[in-house]
Amino acid sequence: MNSAQVKQYGVTPPVSVAGPTPEEVKMNDAMIEELRNQNSFENEAGVQKRLEVLATLQSLVQEFVYTVSRKKNMSEGMSRDAGGKLFTFGSYRLGVYGPGSDIDTLVVVPKHVTREDFFTVFDQLLRKRPELQKIQPVPGAFVPIIKTVFDGVDIDILCGRLDVPQVPLDLELKDNNLLRNIDETDLRALNGTRVTDLILQLVPQKTVFRHALRTIKLWAKRRAIYANMFGFPGGVAWAMLVARICQLYPNAVGSSIVSKFFLIYLRWKWPQPVLLQPIEDGPLQAKVWNPRVYIQDRQHKMPIITPAYPSMCATHNIGASTMSIILQEIKRASEIMEDIQSGKKGWNALFQKHDFFYKYKFYLTVIGGTRGTYEEHLKWSGLIESKLRLLVMKLEQTNGVTLAHPYVKPFMNTYICDDESQLFRMKEIYGTLEGEKFAKEHLKEPEITDVTDVKKIEEEVAKENKHMLHMMKLYVGLKLDLKGRDKKLDIQVPCSEFDMICRAWPDFDKEKDALSIRHVKIWNLPNDVYDEDEKRPVKKQKRKASDAEDGSHKKLKSEASESVASSVPSSSGATIPVAATSAAASST
């Protein structure tokens, strides 16, 4: 085909416009079959349920805007005409969602409706609905959000305000002029839908893109490298990475896109940005990603740039450690793909679960505790989660720490304690094997799911004069390279700074909320971080040299000889400070 006749997608010509071979078609069929085996596709009932939930939320959005309008003394007619529209973005709008996937939504409101209204009026409207099973407002997030479970569907809700008096149902967000006179927080919220729509416009074959993206998403989730909040690519970043490969191989099938994905990004010259189209300059006074102008943009390690104006970096959270982990996983996947292509392995090999809790000898456990309500705990724990990447950044800048690896999911527990002594004991040993044993023997642990009536449990506990303790733990794996005679590491400074950042949260209540950071060795990790069919790591022992020489087998010595000392202060001296302990660990 004449190169002049080839349509160019993206910022460069395609690498190849060849169609698939019979072998590649067969391999693609096998990939799709494995996706089905992995339960990657939603069934018809699930599809219908999502449509019903979105319709209900659209009605709530209009009620929200109407209510705020009336409160601000607008007439009945003007209040009705003010409108309000619910948009979707992310995996749902891209068409790559599956059972249990959340739906990313955006509430677009006119100029007289504020973000504060969203977190008060709209929040209360949601709470009045019988379908609401769980709600977690996170107003302090980089993009403020309300996380919910609504009629069995996880819904993340953002809010974006336009400088217009009305938001009709036929409004589209393509026009850049709609972005005039709004702040950066609103820009970030609104661009979710704009970016998703553009991604679909910029790929040659939508079906191929969707099959490849489903595969990459499943792989990234299984390998625990799918979480923007924790410093890994999020959904939109993975989508843009896949879309770029689709542009380079416009006629390839999904399996070929996946194979090329790992090959190309393993060799990518970071921080060269990944672009789906040239960065657009616009008439607005909006910051556009430009490393030549902005120092902050020059610091991005793996820049993946959104195509919608104003272009932003979707991976600004990636740090030195998480970048290293991502590249390690891409290399591993590339090797597995070679075996899949040669017939040595099946597609299921690509989706093998991560080995995070086997990988390091030492871990930091970041613990958040709340003596208040479960809802208050969700707010406090959500705040800690949103700040964890800052601790990781501070740790990786500490001498002796070569890598700080955050795990991408929190572990949550709620305990019912008979008295204060049980409560204080539990918070002292939470996150350890000892803590698990104590809880099993002495405490009641109600199972809290999306449909649990937590308020009812709280009322019953209060009537019995007992105490509820809500706990959350996050993990950071540490790879250390300790030098010097003592081989000690003190991480008091980064941990103390993280403590101060979290306590600066406006809603922090020292009488209820607490934070601590502790170290734990791999063989002391609690059982709940492992699946039932997984074996726990066993502490390795070796004999002392002197024992080996004289044949003695009585004394054994642990492998670990170096030590790391850290002193991490508790976040408060309140009723329920989850007191931090001195940490002593060894080099990996």
C-alpha positions in Angstrom: 0.0 0.0 0.0 1.3 3.5 -0.9 2.3 5.3 2.3 0.4 8.3 1.2 -2.8 6.3 1.3 -2.2 5.1 4.9 -4.1 7.0 7.5 -1.9 8.1 10.3 -3.1 7.7 13.9 -1.1 9.6 16.5 2.1 11.6 16.3 4.1 9.3 14.0 3.4 7.0 11.1 2.5 3.4 11.8 5.3 0.9 12.3 3.3 -1.7 10.3 0.0 -1.8 8.5 0.1 -5.5 8.0 -3.0 -7.5 8.8 -3.0 -10.6 11.1 -1.6 -14.0 10.1 -3.8 -17.1 10.7 -1.5 -17.9 13.6 -2.1 -14.5 15.1 -5.9 -14.8 14.7 -5.8 -18.2 16.5 -3.7 -16.7 19.3 -6.2 -13.8 19.6 -9.1 -16.2 19.9 -7.2 -18.0 22.7 -6.6 -14.7 24.4 -10.3 -13.7 24.3 -11.3 -17.2 25.5 -9.0 -16.8 28.5 -10.5 -13.4 29.2 -13.9 -15.2 29.4 -12.4 -17.8 31.6 -11.1 -15.0 33.9 -14.7 -13.6 34.1 -13.6 -10.4 32.4 -16.9 -9.6 30.6 -20.1 -8.4 32.3 -23.3 -10.4 31.7 -26.5 -9.0 30.3 -28.1 -8.7 33.8 -25.1 -6.7 35.0 -25.2 -4.4 32.0 -28.9 -3.7 32.6 -28.3 -3.0 36.3 -25.7 -0.4 35.5 -28.0 1.4 33.1 -30.7 1.5 35.8 -28.3 2.9 38.4 -27.1 5.6 36.1 -30.7 6.6 35.3 -31.4 7.0 39.0 -28.3 9.0 39.6 -29.2 11.3 36.6 -32.5 12.1 38.4 -30.6 12.8 41.6 -28.2 15.1 39.8 -31.1 17.2 38.5 -32.7 17.2 42.0 -29.4 18.3 43.4 -29.0 21.3 41.1 -32.7 22.2 41.6 -32.3 22.1 45.4 -29.2 24.3 45.4 -30.8 26.7 43.0 -33.8 27.2 45.2 -31.6 27.6 48.3 -29.9 30.4 46.4 -33.2 32.2 45.8 -33.6 31.4 42.2 -37.1 31.1 40.8 -38.9 27.8 40.3 -38.6 28.1 36.6 -34.9 29.0 36.6 -34.2 26.3 39.1 -35.8 23.7 36.9 -34.0 25.0 33.8 -30.6 24.9 35.6 -30.4 21.3 34.7 -27.4 19.1 35.6 -26.0 16.1 33.8 -24.3 12.9 34.7 -21.4 11.8 32.4 -19.4 8.6 32.6 -15.8 8.0 31.8 -13.1 5.5 32.5 -13.6 1.7 31.9 -17.3 2.0 31.6 -17.3 4.6 28.9 -14.4 2.8 27.1 -16.5 -0.4 27.1 -13.9 -2.5 29.0 -15.7 -3.0 32.3 -16.5 -6.4 33.9 -18.3 -7.9 36.9 -17.5 -5.9 40.0 -16.0 -3.0 38.0 -16.8 0.5 39.3 -18.3 3.2 37.2 -16.5 6.5 37.0 -19.0 9.3 36.8 -19.0 13.1 36.6 -21.7 15.4 37.8 -21.6 18.6 35.6 -23.3 21.6 37.3 -23.9 25.2 36.4 -21.8 28.1 37.8 -23.9 28.8 40.9 -23.5 25.2 42.2 -20.2 24.8 44.2 -18.0 21.9 45.2 -19.1 22.5 48.8 -22.7 22.0 47.6 -21.6 18.7 46.1 -20.2 17.4 49.4 -23.2 18.6 51.4 -26.4 18.8 49.4 -25.7 16.0 46.9 -24.1 13.9 49.7 -27.3 14.1 51.7 -29.5 13.3 48.7 -27.5 10.1 48.2 -27.9 9.2 51.8 -31.6 9.4 51.6 -31.8 6.8 48.9 -32.6 3.2 49.9 -30.2 1.9 47.2 -27.2 3.5 48.9 -25.1 0.9 50.6 -21.9 2.7 51.2 -20.6 6.2 50.9 -17.1 7.6 51.4 -16.6 11.3 50.6 -12.9 12.3 49.9 -13.0 16.1 49.5 -9.2 16.3 50.0 -8.2 14.1 47.1 -6.3 15.5 44.1 -9.6 15.2 42.3 -12.3 15.4 45.1 -14.6 12.4 44.9 -17.5 10.6 46.6 -17.1 6.9 46.5 -20.3 4.9 46.8 -21.9 1.5 46.4 -25.3 2.1 45.0 -27.7 -0.8 44.5 -24.8 -3.2 44.3 -22.7 -1.1 41.9 -19.5 0.7 42.9 -19.9 4.3 41.7 -17.1 6.9 41.9 -18.6 10.4 41.6 -16.7 13.6 40.7 -18.1 17.0 40.3 -17.2 19.6 37.6 -18.6 23.1 37.5 -19.0 25.1 34.2 -19.2 28.8 33.9 -22.7 28.6 32.4 -26.1 29.3 33.9 -27.6 26.0 32.7 -26.5 22.4 32.0 -29.0 20.8 29.6 -29.2 17.0 29.0 -27.9 17.4 25.4 -24.7 19.2 26.6 -21.5 17.7 25.2 -18.0 18.5 26.6 -16.1 18.7 23.4 -16.0 22.5 23.1 -12.8 23.9 24.7 -14.6 27.1 25.4 -16.6 25.4 28.1 -13.5 25.3 30.1 -13.3 29.1 30.5 -13.3 30.6 33.9 -13.1 27.4 36.0 -10.4 26.3 38.4 -7.8 23.5 37.9 -9.8 21.1 40.1 -12.8 21.4 37.9 -10.6 21.1 34.8 -9.2 17.8 36.1 -12.7 16.5 36.8 -14.2 17.5 33.5 -11.2 16.1 31.5 -12.0 12.6 32.5 -14.9 12.3 30.1 -13.2 14.5 27.5 -10.1 12.2 27.5 -12.1 9.0 27.4 -14.0 10.1 24.3 -10.9 11.3 22.5 -9.1 8.0 23.2 -11.9 6.1 21.4 -11.7 8.5 18.5 -7.9 8.1 18.2 -7.7 4.3 17.9 -8.1 2.6 14.5 -10.2 -0.4 15.6 -12.2 0.0 18.8 -12.9 -3.8 19.2 -9.2 -4.6 19.0 -8.4 -1.8 21.4 -10.9 -3.1 23.9 -9.7 -6.7 23.8 -6.1 -5.6 24.2 -7.0 -3.2 27.0 -8.9 -5.8 28.9 -5.9 -8.0 28.8 -3.5 -5.3 30.0 -5.8 -4.2 32.7 -6.2 -7.7 34.1 -2.5 -8.3 34.0 -1.8 -5.0 35.7 -4.3 -5.7 38.5 -3.1 -9.2 39.1 0.5 -7.9 39.3 -0.7 -5.1 41.7 0.6 -2.2 39.5 -2.8 -0.7 38.8 -3.5 2.3 41.1 -2.9 5.9 40.3 -3.3 6.9 44.0 -0.3 4.7 45.0 2.1 5.8 42.3 1.2 3.3 39.5 -0.7 4.0 36.3 -4.4 4.2 36.7 -7.1 3.1 34.3 -6.8 6.1 31.9 -3.0 5.8 31.7 -3.1 2.1 30.9 -5.7 2.9 28.2 -3.5 5.5 26.6 -0.5 3.2 26.6 -2.6 0.5 24.8 -4.1 3.1 22.4 -0.6 4.2 21.3 0.3 0.7 20.3 -3.0 0.4 18.4 -2.0 3.5 16.5 1.4 2.0 15.6 -0.2 -1.3 14.4 -3.6 -0.2 13.0 -4.5 -3.5 11.5 -3.3 -5.9 14.1 -5.4 -8.1 16.3 -5.6 -7.7 20.1 -3.1 -10.4 21.0 -0.5 -8.8 18.7 -1.1 -5.4 20.3 -0.5 -7.0 23.7 2.7 -8.6 22.6 4.0 -5.3 21.0 2.9 -3.5 24.1 5.4 -5.2 26.3 8.2 -5.1 23.7 7.8 -1.4 23.0 7.4 -0.1 26.5 10.3 -2.3 27.7 12.5 -0.3 25.3 10.8 3.0 25.6 13.2 6.0 26.3 11.6 7.4 29.4 11.0 10.3 30.1 10.0 10.6 26.5 6.3 11.2 26.7 3.6 8.9 25.3 1.3 11.0 23.1 -1.9 10.1 21.2 -1.9 13.3 19.3 0.1 16.6 19.2 -0.3 18.7 22.3 -2.9 21.4 21.5 -2.5 25.0 22.4 -5.7 26.7 23.2 -7.1 30.2 23.8 -7.7 29.6 27.5 -5.5 30.6 30.5 -5.0 26.9 31.4 -1.7 25.2 32.2 -0.8 22.7 29.4 1.9 20.0 30.0 5.2 21.4 28.9 8.5 20.3 30.4 10.3 23.1 28.6 8.4 25.6 30.6 7.4 24.0 33.9 10.0 22.5 36.2 7.4 20.2 37.7 6.6 18.7 34.3 10.3 18.0 33.8 10.3 15.8 36.9 7.7 13.4 35.6 9.4 10.0 35.2 7.0 8.2 32.9 4.8 10.9 31.3 1.7 9.7 29.6 -0.1 12.7 28.3 -3.9 13.1 28.0 -5.0 14.0 24.5 -7.8 16.5 25.5 -7.0 20.1 26.0 -5.5 21.2 28.3 -3.1 18.2 28.1 -2.0 16.9 31.5 0.3 14.1 32.7 -1.8 11.2 33.8 1.1 9.6 35.6 2.5 12.4 37.7 2.3 10.2 40.8 4.9 7.7 39.5 8.1 7.9 41.5 11.5 6.2 41.2 10.4 3.1 43.0 7.1 2.5 41.3 8.8 3.2 37.9 11.3 0.5 38.6 8.6 -1.9 39.7 6.5 -1.2 36.5 9.5 -1.9 34.3 10.3 -5.1 36.1 6.8 -6.3 35.6 6.8 -5.3 31.9 10.1 -7.3 31.4 8.6 -10.3 33.2 5.5 -10.1 31.0 7.5 -9.8 27.8 9.3 -13.0 28.7 6.0 -14.8 29.4 4.6 -13.5 26.0 7.5 -15.2 24.3 6.5 -18.5 25.9 2.8 -18.0 25.0 3.7 -17.3 21.4 5.9 -20.4 21.2 3.2 -22.6 22.8 5.1 -23.3 26.0 2.6 -21.5 28.2 -1.1 -20.5 28.0 -2.5 -17.0 28.4 -3.3 -17.8 32.1 0.4 -17.5 32.8 0.3 -13.8 32.1 -2.3 -13.3 34.8 -0.5 -15.0 37.7 -1.0 -13.2 41.0 1.7 -10.9 42.3 4.3 -12.0 44.9 4.4 -8.7 46.9 4.1 -10.4 50.3 7.0 -12.8 49.4 9.3 -10.3 47.8 10.8 -8.4 50.7 12.3 -9.2 54.0 11.0 -6.1 55.6 7.8 -4.1 55.3 6.4 -0.9 56.8 2.9 -1.2 58.1 1.0 2.1 57.9 -1.9 1.8 60.4 -4.9 4.1 60.6 -7.3 3.7 63.5 -10.6 5.3 64.4 -12.6 5.2 67.5 -15.5 7.0 65.9 -18.1 5.8 63.5 -17.3 3.5 60.5 -18.1 6.4 58.2 -15.6 8.6 60.0 -13.1 5.8 59.7 -13.6 5.6 55.9 -12.8 9.3 55.6 -9.7 9.1 57.8 -8.4 5.9 56.2 -9.1 7.4 52.7 -7.0 10.4 53.6 -4.1 8.2 54.6 -4.4 6.2 51.4 -4.3 9.4 49.3 -1.1 10.5 51.0 0.8 7.2 51.1 2.7 8.0 47.9 4.3 11.0 49.7 5.7 8.6 52.3 7.1 6.4 49.6 8.7 9.4 48.0 10.3 10.4 51.3 11.5 6.9 52.0 13.2 6.4 48.6 15.1 9.6 49.2 16.5 8.1 52.4 20.1 6.8 52.4 20.0 3.0 52.6 16.6 2.6 51.0 17.0 1.5 47.4 13.3 0.8 46.8 10.0 1.5 48.6 7.2 -0.6 47.1 3.6 0.4 48.1 0.9 -2.3 48.0 -2.1 -1.0 46.1 -4.9 -2.1 48.5 -5.8 -1.5 52.1 -6.8 -4.1 54.6 -9.7 -3.2 56.8 -10.8 -4.6 60.2 -13.5 -3.7 62.7 -13.4 -5.1 66.2 -15.9 -5.1 69.1 -14.0 -4.8 72.4 -15.4 -5.6 75.8 -13.5 -2.9 77.6 -10.8 -0.3 77.2 -8.0 -2.7 78.0 -8.9 -4.9 75.1 -9.1 -1.9 72.8 -5.7 -0.6 73.8 -4.1 -4.0 73.5 -5.5 -4.5 70.1 -4.3 -1.3 68.7 -0.8 -1.9 70.1 -0.4 -5.3 68.3 -2.7 -4.8 65.2 -1.1 -5.8 61.9 0.9 -8.7 63.4 0.4 -12.4 63.9 0.1 -11.7 67.6 -2.7 -9.2 66.9 -4.5 -11.7 64.7 -4.3 -14.3 67.4 -5.5 -11.9 70.1 -8.5 -10.8 68.0 -9.5 -14.4 67.3 -9.4 -15.4 70.9 -10.8 -12.3 72.6 -12.6 -10.0 70.2 -15.7 -10.1 68.0 -15.0 -9.0 64.4 -18.2 -8.3 62.5 -18.0 -8.8 58.8 -18.6 -5.5 57.1 -19.6 -5.6 53.4 -21.3 -3.2 51.1 -24.7 -4.3 52.4 -23.9 -4.3 56.1 -26.0 -2.0 58.3 -23.1 -0.6 60.2 -25.1 2.0 62.1 -27.2 -0.8 63.5 -24.1 -2.6 64.8 -22.8 0.6 66.3 -26.0 1.2 68.1 -26.1 -2.3 69.5 -22.4 -2.0 70.7 -23.2 1.3 72.4 -26.2 -0.2 74.2 -23.9 -3.0 75.6 -21.3 -0.4 76.8 -18.7 -2.0 74.5 -16.3 -0.3 72.2 -15.8 -0.4 68.4 -12.4 -0.1 67.0 -12.0 0.4 63.2 -8.5 -0.3 61.8 -6.8 -0.1 58.4 -3.4 -1.1 57.3 -1.3 -0.4 54.3 2.0 -2.0 53.4 5.3 -0.7 51.9 7.9 -3.2 51.0 11.5 -2.1 51.6 14.6 -3.0 49.7 17.6 -1.8 51.6 21.3 -1.5 50.9 22.9 -0.7 54.3 26.6 0.3 54.4 28.9 0.9 57.3 29.8 -1.1 60.4 26.5 -0.7 62.2 24.3 -1.2 59.1 21.5 0.8 60.7 18.8 2.8 59.1 16.7 5.5 60.8 13.5 6.5 59.0 12.2 8.7 61.7 12.3 11.8 59.6 10.2 10.6 56.6 7.7 8.9 58.9 7.4 12.0 61.1 6.9 14.2 58.1 4.2 11.8 56.8 2.5 11.9 60.2 2.4 15.7 60.1 0.9 15.7 56.6 -1.9 13.4 57.6 -2.6 15.2 60.9 -2.9 18.5 59.0 -6.1 17.2 57.5 -8.8 19.7 58.5 -11.2 17.0 59.8 -8.5 15.2 61.9 -9.8 14.6 65.4 -7.1 13.6 67.9 -9.8 12.1 70.2 -10.9 9.7 67.5 -8.3 9.3 64.8 -4.8 7.9 65.0 -1.9 6.9 62.8 1.2 4.8 63.3 4.0 3.3 61.2 5.6 0.0 62.3 8.0 -2.4 60.7 7.3 -6.1 60.3 9.5 -8.9 59.0 8.2 -11.1 56.3 7.7 -14.1 58.6 5.6 -12.0 61.0 3.2 -10.7 58.4 -0.4 -11.5 59.4 -2.3 -14.3 57.7 -4.9 -12.0 56.1 -2.4 -10.8 53.5 -2.3 -14.3 52.0 -4.9 -16.3 50.2 -6.1 -19.5 51.8 -4.2 -21.6 49.2 -0.9 -19.6 49.7 1.9 -20.8 51.9 3.4 -18.4 54.4 7.1 -17.6 54.1 9.2 -19.5 56.6 12.0 -17.9 58.5 15.2 -19.4 57.2 17.8 -20.4 59.8 21.5 -21.1 59.4 24.1 -22.4 61.8 26.9 -20.2 63.1 30.3 -20.9 61.6 31.6 -22.0 65.0 28.8 -24.5 65.4 29.4 -25.9 61.9 33.0 -26.4 62.7 32.5 -28.3 65.9 29.4 -30.2 64.6 27.1 -28.6 67.1 23.4 -28.3 66.1 22.1 -26.7 69.2 22.4 -23.0 68.3 20.8 -21.5 65.2 21.2 -18.0 64.0 18.7 -16.0 61.8 19.8 -15.0 58.4 19.4 -11.4 59.2 22.4 -9.8 60.8 22.1 -6.1 59.9 19.7 -3.9 61.7 17.6 -0.9 60.9 16.3 1.4 63.6 13.5 3.8 63.2 11.6 5.8 65.7 8.1 6.7 64.5 6.0 8.9 66.7 2.3 8.3 67.2 0.0 10.8 65.5 -1.7 11.8 68.7 -1.7 11.4 72.4 -5.4 11.0 72.4 -7.7 8.4 73.7 -7.0 6.1 70.8 -3.5 6.8 69.5 -2.4 3.7 67.6 0.9 3.9 69.3 3.9 3.5 67.0 6.7 1.2 68.1 10.4 1.5 67.6 11.3 -0.4 64.4 14.3 -2.6 63.9 14.8 -4.3 60.6 17.5 -5.7 58.4 18.8 -5.2 55.0 17.4 -7.3 52.2 
